[in-house]
Amino acid sequence: MSRRTVHIFGLALTLIAFSLALGACGGSGASQDEIDQARKEGATQTKQQLKIKQIEDELHSLKHGHAVNQTQAQAPSGTSSVGTSGGSSSCGGTLSVGPNTTCGFAANVEADYYSEVGSGSGTVYSYSPTTGRYYTMYCSAGAPHTCTGGNNASVYFP
């Protein structure tokens, strides 16, 4: 290759790189709505991956003859649980829980309902900070929403 050809080739590569850089910096950036949607989709994908991991762990336990208690949503001994007397108890604001249900879990159920179901009835898979596990909760339509599942867990919110 001649020196002139190398120079022209280098110039062409420089122009291409410059054009690509300008295109990447142009006004076609993502809007705040697109960014929020991407974050929501990312959170949903993460939650789905965690669900898959828990199911895989439970399947592994079952294959090896270990008992799996996937519906236990009550607090282990030595930790406090709200509403253990049989009625519902307030977690503050408009959120309340039934027996064997912690407020931390209830807050996650409510947030998951609004992010995944939105309105009407539906099922959510929520994380319990007390047990470190996810539980399936069915939420009814209407006001207040009543979500039940786990080991007789119940969550109420508007």
Backbone torsions as a table, in degrees:
resi	resn	phi	psi	omega
1	MET	NA	138.1	179.7
2	SER	-79.1	164.0	-179.1
3	ARG	-63.3	-37.8	179.5
4	ARG	-65.3	-41.7	179.4
5	THR	-63.8	-42.8	178.2
6	VAL	-62.4	-41.7	-179.9
7	HIS	-64.7	-44.2	179.7
8	ILE	-65.7	-42.1	178.8
9	PHE	-62.4	-43.4	178.1
10	GLY	-63.1	-41.8	178.0
11	LEU	-63.2	-41.9	179.1
12	ALA	-63.7	-43.6	178.0
13	LEU	-62.7	-39.3	178.3
14	THR	-63.3	-44.2	178.8
15	LEU	-64.0	-40.4	178.3
16	ILE	-64.1	-46.0	179.0
17	ALA	-61.9	-41.4	178.9
18	PHE	-64.0	-41.6	178.7
19	SER	-63.0	-42.8	178.5
20	LEU	-64.3	-40.8	179.5
21	ALA	-64.4	-41.4	178.1
22	LEU	-65.3	-39.6	178.9
23	GLY	-63.9	-37.2	-179.8
24	ALA	-71.6	-26.6	-178.0
25	CYS	-95.2	1.2	-175.5
26	GLY	-66.8	-179.3	-177.1
27	GLY	-77.6	12.9	-177.7
28	SER	-94.6	29.1	179.4
29	GLY	-68.9	167.1	-178.2
30	ALA	-73.0	140.8	176.0
31	SER	-78.0	167.4	178.6
32	GLN	-61.5	-37.3	178.2
33	ASP	-62.8	-40.6	179.0
34	GLU	-66.7	-38.6	178.1
35	ILE	-65.2	-45.5	178.3
36	ASP	-61.4	-41.7	178.5
37	GLN	-63.2	-41.6	179.0
38	ALA	-63.9	-39.9	177.6
39	ARG	-63.3	-43.3	-179.7
40	LYS	-62.9	-43.7	178.6
41	GLU	-64.0	-38.4	177.5
42	GLY	-63.7	-41.6	178.4
43	ALA	-65.2	-40.0	178.6
44	THR	-64.0	-42.7	178.8
45	GLN	-64.3	-39.8	178.3
46	THR	-62.9	-44.6	179.2
47	LYS	-62.7	-40.3	178.2
48	GLN	-64.5	-39.7	177.8
49	GLN	-64.1	-38.7	177.4
50	LEU	-66.1	-38.7	177.2
51	LYS	-62.0	-45.5	179.7
52	ILE	-61.3	-42.8	179.1
53	LYS	-60.6	-43.9	-179.8
54	GLN	-65.5	-40.9	179.0
55	ILE	-63.3	-41.7	177.3
56	GLU	-61.9	-42.4	178.3
57	ASP	-63.0	-42.3	179.4
58	GLU	-66.4	-40.3	177.5
59	LEU	-62.3	-43.4	177.6
60	HIS	-59.7	-44.2	179.4
61	SER	-62.8	-42.3	179.7
62	LEU	-64.9	-40.0	180.0
63	LYS	-63.5	-29.5	-178.1
64	HIS	-99.1	15.4	173.4
65	GLY	76.9	16.8	178.2
66	HIS	-93.8	141.0	177.7
67	ALA	-71.4	140.9	177.6
68	VAL	-120.9	124.5	177.8
69	ASN	-112.6	79.9	-174.3
70	GLN	-77.4	-12.5	-176.0
71	THR	-102.2	2.0	-178.5
72	GLN	-73.3	114.4	-179.0
73	ALA	-118.3	11.6	-179.3
74	GLN	-90.0	159.5	-178.7
75	ALA	-73.2	139.7	176.3
76	PRO	-67.1	160.5	-178.7
77	SER	-59.7	142.5	-179.0
78	GLY	94.9	-5.5	176.5
79	THR	-117.9	155.1	-177.4
80	SER	-86.7	144.2	175.7
81	SER	-130.5	139.0	-179.2
82	VAL	-86.6	143.5	171.3
83	GLY	77.0	39.2	-178.4
84	THR	-87.5	3.9	-177.0
85	SER	-93.5	-1.4	175.8
86	GLY	114.9	-24.7	178.0
87	GLY	-100.7	-168.5	176.3
88	SER	-95.9	153.2	-179.9
89	SER	-129.3	145.1	-178.9
90	SER	-79.0	140.8	173.0
91	CYS	-104.6	9.2	-176.4
92	GLY	100.2	149.3	-178.1
93	GLY	63.1	-132.5	-178.2
94	THR	-106.7	10.2	-178.7
95	LEU	-95.9	131.3	175.4
96	SER	-141.2	163.8	-175.2
97	VAL	-133.3	159.3	173.5
98	GLY	-97.2	-170.8	-178.9
99	PRO	-58.5	148.3	175.5
100	ASN	62.9	20.7	-178.7
101	THR	-124.1	128.8	-179.6
102	THR	-90.1	156.0	179.9
103	CYS	-67.7	-33.9	177.7
104	GLY	-61.9	-43.0	177.3
105	PHE	-66.2	-42.8	-179.4
106	ALA	-60.5	-41.5	179.0
107	ALA	-62.3	-38.7	177.6
108	ASN	-68.1	-39.5	178.2
109	VAL	-61.3	-46.3	-179.8
110	GLU	-61.6	-47.2	180.0
111	ALA	-62.4	-41.7	179.3
112	ASP	-65.9	-37.5	178.4
113	TYR	-59.7	-51.0	-176.8
114	TYR	-68.4	-31.0	179.9
115	SER	-83.6	-29.6	-175.1
116	GLU	-103.3	-37.7	-176.7
117	VAL	-101.9	-50.9	176.6
118	GLY	87.9	-57.9	177.5
119	SER	-155.5	163.0	-177.5
120	GLY	78.1	-163.9	-179.8
121	SER	-97.4	156.9	179.0
122	GLY	177.9	175.7	-177.9
123	THR	-113.1	136.6	175.6
124	VAL	-123.4	159.2	179.7
125	TYR	-122.6	103.1	-168.6
126	SER	-114.5	151.8	-177.1
127	TYR	-90.3	135.3	174.1
128	SER	-102.6	115.3	177.5
129	PRO	-66.7	-20.7	-179.9
130	THR	-74.4	-45.2	-177.2
131	THR	-97.0	-17.2	-177.8
132	GLY	74.3	22.1	-177.0
133	ARG	-128.5	164.8	175.7
134	TYR	-100.7	146.2	-179.2
135	TYR	-135.6	146.9	177.1
136	THR	-85.0	129.7	178.9
137	MET	-129.6	132.1	176.1
138	TYR	-97.5	127.1	-178.2
139	CYS	-111.9	133.1	-179.7
140	SER	-85.3	160.7	172.9
141	ALA	-79.6	170.3	175.9
142	GLY	97.4	-178.6	-178.8
143	ALA	-128.3	123.0	-1.1
144	PRO	-79.3	159.2	172.1
145	HIS	-72.7	138.6	174.5
146	THR	-119.2	120.1	178.9
147	CYS	-112.3	127.1	-179.2
148	THR	-129.9	153.5	178.3
149	GLY	160.1	-158.2	-179.5
150	GLY	55.4	-146.3	179.0
151	ASN	-94.3	73.7	-176.4
152	ASN	60.6	31.9	177.2
153	ALA	-75.8	147.1	176.1
154	SER	-146.5	138.7	-177.3
155	VAL	-132.3	137.5	-178.8
156	TYR	-128.3	133.5	175.6
157	PHE	-158.5	159.5	-176.9
158	PRO	-68.6	NA	NA
